[in-house]
Amino acid sequence: MDHSSRAFTLVELLVVIAIIAILIAMLMPAVQKVRESASNAKCKNSLHQIGVALQNYNTVQKRFPSGRPIEPSTGGNGGFTILGWNVLPATVDTCGGWMFRILPYVEQGALLNPLQEVAVIKDIEKAMGTIVSNPIGLFQCPSDGRASFTYTGAPPKGGQALTSYVGVTGNDEWREGGYYGSNAKNGIFGPQSWKNSTTARGVRAKQITDGMSNTVIVGERPPSHDLYWGWWHGSDFDSMLAIPNRETSVLVSATGGPCPSPSYFQPDATLNPCAAMHYWSLHPGGGNWLVADGSVRFLTYTAGTTMLPLMASIDGGEVVAGD
C-alpha cells in the first residue's frame, strides 16, 4: 500500500488564495454595512440622550440652555466662541456653550467641580482648561473616529475635546458688524446678537410656536479637518450653526477662495476645510437630527434645501411636510 502524500502545486495554492481573497472581498461590504448600522444606532441613541438632557434642563430651568455664556450683570452673551466671562462666581451659565450647561443632565456634573472651586478671577481659565480637555463619549458619533481626538494647537495643556453634534441657531442668520457668525434670531439656540439678545438666557418652550415636532434642535457635523472647530464646550461654529449657514470669513476652501455661502446640509469629506461650514455626517445618504420633542430622525440630503431650513426656526409658521 502506498502511504505517500501528494503536495499542493503552486498553481493550486494560488487558486486557493484567489478564492479566499474573492470571499473576503465579497464579505467586506456586508461587514462594513453591519458596522455602520451599529455606529448609526449608537449615534441616534446619543442624540436621544442629549434630547432627554435638554428636556430635563427645560423642565428644571423653564428654558432651554443658552448657546453662549451669559454676562450676569448685563444679560449679554458675548460674541463668537468666548470661553467664559471673567466674573465671580464662575458658573455653568457664565462659561462655555449649551453642551457645557447640560453636563449635570448627562451624568457629567462632576466635571464642573474645578469651576465651582474658583475663588479668584485669574483661576477661571485654568479651571476651564481642566474641564474642556475631557472627551465626552455621548457627544461623539462613532462613525467618525476623529471625534475622540483632542485639538492640541492651543491651551489648555490637555487639549480641546471634540463633538460631532451642533445646535441649530435658526434659518435667518444676519450680518452684524461685517460678519455673519452664528447670530441667527429664530432657532432654539439663536443668540440673535453679539452685543445684546433678548433670548440670551435661553428660549422658553412657549416661544416654539411652530411646534416641538416641527423644530430641529441638534444635527450632525464632524469636527473640522484640522480639529480647530468642533470643541464641545464652545459656542459659535464649535457647537452651533445656522441652516443655511452664511459665514464666509472663518474658513477658506482648498483653492484659497471663500467657502460657498449659503451652505446647506449636504455630503462632504473630512479633508475639505469648508466641510465645517455646514451640517453633514459620515453616514451614507444623510444624517441624524434631534427634534425638539426628543425624537431623532434620519434625514436624507434632499431635505437640506427643502425641509430642514423650515424646521430650523421656532416661530416661522412654516408648513413642514414629508420626512
Buried (B, 14 or more C-beta within 10 A) or exposed (E): EEEEEEEEEEEEEEEEEEEEEEEEEEEEEEEEEEEBEEBBEBBBEBBBBBBBBBBBBBEEBEBBBBBBBBBBEEEBBBBBBBBBBEBBEBBBBBBBBBBBBBBBBBEBEEBBEBBEEBEEEEBBBEBBBBBBBBBBEBBBBBBBEBBEBBBEEEBBEBBBBBBBBBBBBBBBBBEBEEBBBBBBBBBBBBBBBBEEBEBBBBBEBEBBEBEBEBBBBBBBBBBBBEBBBBBBBBBBBBBBBBBBBBBBEBBEEEEEEBBBBBBBBBBBEBEBBBBBBBBBBBBEEBBBBBBBBBEBBBBEBBBBBEBBBBBBBBBBEBEBEEE
